[in-house]
Amino acid sequence: MIELERTESTTRGPARAWSWAVHGDGRRISDGAVVAPHERLSWPRTIGIGIQHVIAMFGATLLVPTITGFPVTTTLLFSGIGTALFLLITRGRIPSYLGSSFAFIAPLSASAGEGPAAQLGGVVAAGVVLMLVGALVKAVGARVIDAVMPPVVTGAVVALIGLNLAPVATGSFQAQPLIAAVTLLAIMLATVVGPGILGRLGILIGVAVGWVFAAVTGGIADERVDALNEAAWFGVPDLQGPTFELSVVLLALPVVIVLVAENVGHVKAVAAMTGRSLDDQAGNALFADGLATTFAGVGGGSGTTTYAENIGVMAATRVYSTAAYWIAAATAVILSFSPKFGALVFTVPEGVIGGATLVLYGLIGVLGVRIWLDAKVDLTDPVNLTVAATALVAGVGDLTLSIGSVELGGIAWGSVGILIAYPVMRRLYAQRR
């Protein structure tokens, strides 16, 4: 278990994850100032900002179970619980919402034939490994991540996970092309020309527009509407335990690389925006997300990650108070106890999902390229070039091979291949020179 850090002073954070000083008069933020993680505005304003965080995470968090077939309310429940765990383990120093990770869509979709229990086993396995990574980073320091997973490796794995999903997106798009096109256009317009927070909610706005268009044009399946009408307003989320199958576990493990990159990136982003050094919290953040993902898998929800959408809310409001995230976590848990809400989300038609995922999966792929650009990865270097190219084609082409009775797809082969090939090729190249 990670030893939780004790804070020396209020300039570093609160002594407890649920204790905040009032910022100024609690109503205004002076020019150039921010509401720090250990501060808060008045409770009415804090509650309002917390609800904004719920809105910001809503579209992405609920889209994952909608695509994979996981229970929406269960996923929402564990995202709220996971957020609370994250705030506790990081001692309230890192404001973050833990929503559904898109990186899990690929392995969950690829292993759909194995059943939900086996899929949950993959989620649990990824969570446990991420906890171990967090413990290692806490013990050794964040430099171990760069040593084991340099940017060329991380970028390639992130890119191939997104691009591997391209056929899924296009298949959904082709099922209802007009609805998908309306959804896609709405997302692009909202993201590109939407002012302020609206631009950050482009996916949610696009899905809502496509959803309404589908309802008007008869694009929502009658059985889904019937299920919505019959669903109760209040009820306990569906809980299910995992089983473990090696093929599914191996499919899910490459997701850990994405989760490490997202969590470390989130810590660095918050540190830059608040002007506070948070490198010592990277291990705690990784461990917390691993624990949240493990809890989700044990109970029947999708794996979690820190959410960039909520960074947008913080940047727009200049409020980094973790009090708002406690409000968001509580709101998510409350909403999870409404089967009517879950049934409403499942009325989203396939065309809407196709329009949204055409953007989302592409964004995951481009994120890998961005990691290369930000780190100035030299793609004229023969080692970087050959291992990255091989991994990408294995992922995009969904290279599927069997070892005995275990069948592995492109994500697994591409990820494992580059993790093994890069250090070997780098050593051989160094010796040749």
N, C-alpha and C positions, 0 to 999 in steps of 0.2 A: 504493500500500500504506500502510496506517495505521502510523504510528510507535507502537510499543508503549511504554507509559509505564514509566519507571524509578522505582522506589520509593525514597523517601528514608529511611524507617526502618521498623522492624518494627511500629510502631503503624499504619502505612498498609498493610502487607502484606508478603509475602515477596519476597526478591530474585529467587527463581525460583518458577515455578508449581507446583513439586513439592517444596518445602522447607517444613517446619512445625515449630514449637516445641511441645513437649508441654505441654498445659494442666494446671497443678497437678500432682497426682500421677498423672495419666493415667487415673484411675478415677472420680473424682467431680467434679461441678460445684457450686460453692458457691452458696448462695441469692443470687439477683439477678444472677449472672454468666452469661456465655454463652461457648461455645467459638468464638473468632473464626475468620474464614476462614484466617488464617495459622497457626492452632493445630490440634492434634489430640489425641484421647484415645489410650489404648493401642491398638496395632494390632488386637487382637481386637475391641475395642469399635468401632473405626473401621470394620472390615470388616462388623460387624453392622449398623451404621447405614447403610453403603453399600448393603447388601442391602435394607434398608428402603426406600431411595430407588428401587431397582429395582422393588420391589413397588408403590410408590406410582405410578410412571410406567407400569407394565405395562398396566393396563386401557386407558387412553387411547391410549398409543402403538401398541398392537397393534390397537385397534379401527379406526383409520384405514385401514391396509392391508386389514383384513378387509372394510370397507365398500367401498373403492375397487377391490379386486381386485389391489392391488400385492403383491409377495412379502413375506411377514411377516418372514422372516429377513433379507432385504436391507434392509428399513426399520429393523429392529433394529440391524443392523450399522452403518448410517450414523448412527443416533441416538447410538450409543456413540462413533463417530469424531467426530461433531459436538460432543459434550460435551467430548471431549478438546481439540479445537480451541478451543472457547469458553474453557476454563480456561487454555489457553496464551496466547491473545490478550488476555484480560483480566488476565493476570499473576497468576492465582489470587486476585484480589480480590473476585470475584463468584461465590458458590456457586450453581450452576445445572445442571439436567439439561435437555438439548435433546431433547425427544420430538416425536412427530408432531403437526403443527399441524392442528386441526380446520378451520381456515379454508380449507385446500386441498381439503376434501371436495367443496365445491360446484363449483369449476371442474373438478376431476377427474371428478366424476360427469357434469357437463354435456358434457364432451368425450370421454366414454368411447368414442363411435363413431369417433373419430379414431385410436384405437389407443394403446397404452401409450407408444410412442416419442414421439409428439406430446405426450402428457400430460407426459412427463418434460421436454420442451422448455419447457413452461409453468413447471414447477418451477424449472428452471435460470434462466429469465428473471426470475422473482420473486427468486431468490437474488442474481442479479447486481445488480438494482436496489436491493435491500436493502443490499448491500455499498456501493453508491454513496451511499446515504443515510447509512450509517455514516461513510463518509469525509467527507461534507459536515458532519455533526454534529461530528465530531472537529475539523474545521478551523474551523468557525464558532461552534459551541456549541449546546447543546440547545435554545436559544430558537428556532432555525430551524424546529423541529417544530411549535411552537405557532403560528408565523406562517403556515406552509403548510397545516397541518392542525389548525385549532382544534377544541375538543371537540365542537362541533355537527356538524362534518364527520366526525370520527373515530367518534363515537357512531352516526351514521346508517349509515355504511359497515359497521361491526361488526354492527349490528342487522339490516341487510338481508341480509348474508351468512348469518346464522343462520336468518332467517325464510324465505329463498329455498329452504331445504332442507326445509321442512315437508312438502311432498307426498312426498318420499322417505321420511321417517320414518313417515308414516301408511300409505304403501303397504306397507312392510315389516311394520308392526304388523298390518295387515289380512290379510297372508299366513298368519300363525299367531297369531291373536288371544289364545288362552289362554296360550300360552307368553310372548307379549309382555306380557300383563297381569301374569303372575307376575314377570317380570323387572322391570317398571316398579314394582310394589309393593315388591319387595325393595330396589330402589335407593332409593326414597323412605323406607322404614323405616330402612335403614342410614344414610342421610344425616341424617335428622332425629333419630333416637333413638340412633344408634351412638355409644358413648363414645370420646373422644380420636381416635386415628388411624383407628379403624374408620369414623368419620364421613367422614374424608377419602378412604376407599377405597370409598365407596358404589357407584360405577359398577362397580368390579371385583367387589365382593361380589354386586351384582345380576346381573351377567353370569354369574358362577359359579353362582348359584342357578338362574337361567333355563336355563343350560346343563345342569345336573344334571336339572332337571325335564323338559327336552326329551329327554334320554337315557332317562329312566324311561318316558316316555309315547310313545316311538318317533318323536320329532320331528326326529331328526338323519338327514339323507339317507344312504342306504346307500353311495352312491359316495364320500362324504366319509370314512366309516368305513373303506372299503376302501383309500382313498388313505393314510389314517393307518397302517393295518397294513402297507402296502407301503413306506412311507417309511423311508429309512435313518436311523440314529442320528447319523451324522456326514457332513458334506458341505459343499461350498463354496456360499455364497449365490448365487442367480441374479443375474447382472449384465447390464444392458442400457443402451445408450446412447440419447441423445435425438435427436429431429429437431425442427425448428422450423416451426410453422405459425402465421401471424399471428393467426388467429381464436382459437386455443388460448392463445397468449401474452397476448392482450388479455383473455381470460377470467381468467387467473391473476394479472395485475398488481395488481388491487385488493386481493389478499391482503396485499400489502406494507404497506398501511395498518394492517391488523390486527397484523401482525408488529411494526411499529414501536410500536404501542400496548402490545402485550404485553411487549416487551423493555424499554421505558422504564418501564413499570409495575413490572416485576420488579426493575429497578435501584433504583427508589425504595422498593419494599417491603423489600428487603434492607438498604438504607441505614437505613431507619427501625428495623428490628429489631436491627441491630448498632450503631446509634449512630454510623455513619461516613458522611461525605459521599462519595458515589460519582458525582456528576453528571459528573465528568470522564471517567467510564468508559462513559457512555451510547453514545458513538460506537463505542468498541471492542466493546461488546456487540452493537450492531446489525451491525457489520461481521462479527463472529464468527458470528452466526446466519445472515447472508447467505452467508458462505463455507460453512457447514455445509449449508445448503439447496442451494447450487450443487453441492457434492460429491455430495449425495444424488441430485439430479436427473441428474447425469452418470453415476452408477452404477446407477440403477434404484430408488432409494428415495423415500419421500415427504418433503416439506419439513418443516423443524423449527422449533421455537419454544421459548422458556423455559417451564418447567412450574410452574403454580401448585400442583399436587399436591405437589411437593417442597418448596414453601414451607411447606406444612402439616406435613411431617415435621420441618423445621427449627424451626418454632414449637413443636412438641410436645416435641422433644428438647433444644432450646436449643443444638444443635450446628450451627454454620455452617461447619464445616471443609470446605475444598475437597478434602481428602484422601479424604473419604467419597465425593465425586463421581468421583474417579479410580477408586475401587473399583466404583462403579456403572457407569461407562463400560466398564471392563474386563469386568465381568460380562455386560453387554449384548453385547459383541463375541463373547465365548465362546459364549453361547446362540445367536447368529446362525449358528453353524456346525453346527446340528442341524436337518436337514430334518424329522425326526420332530416337533420342536417346532413348526415352521411348519405342518405338516399338522394337528397337534392344534388349533391356533388356528382353522384353516379349517373345523373341524367345528362351529363356532358357527353355529346355525341362524338363518334370517332373522327369526324371531319374536323371538329374543333381541336381535338388532341393532335391530329395530323398537322394542322397549321401551326400549333404552338410548338410541337416537338421538332418541326423542321428548323425552327429558330434555335430552340434550346440545345438540341444535340450538336448543331453547328457551333454554338457558343462554347460548348465543352471542348470541341476540337480546336477552335481558335484560341482558347485559353492555353492549351499546350504550346501553341506557337508563340503566344505572348510570354510564356515563361522563358522560352529561348531568347526572345528579343530583349526582355528585361535583364537577363543574365549575360547578354551579348555572347551567346553560344556560337563558336566558330564552326560553321557548317562546311568550311573548306578543309577542316581537319578530317583526315580519312577515317579515324576511329569514330568520331561523332557522326559523320555522314553515313557510314555503312551500317552501324548498329541502329541508328534512328530510322533509316530507310527500311531496313528489314523488319523492325518492330511494327512500323506503320502499315506496311503491306500485309503483314500477318493479321493485324487487327482489322483493317478495312476489308480485306478479303475473307475474314472470318475463317482462317485456317483451322480446320477441325481434324484432330488426330486422336487415336485411342492408344492408351498404354494399358494393356490387359483389358479389364472391364471398365476402366475409367476413360470417359471421353472428354477431351478438353477443346475449347474453342479458341478463337483468335485473340480474345483479350488475355486469356491465361498464357498462351504461347508467346504472344508479343511481349507481355510484361515480364514473364520469367526469363524469356530469351535475352532481353536487353539488360536485365539485372545481372545476369550471369556473364553475358558476352562483353559488356562494357569494361569491367575491371580486367578481364582476361586480355582483351584486345589492347587496352591502354598499357598494360604491363609489357606485352609483346612489342608494341610500337616503341615504347621507351627503351627497351633493350636493343632494338634494331638501330636506334639512333645513337 
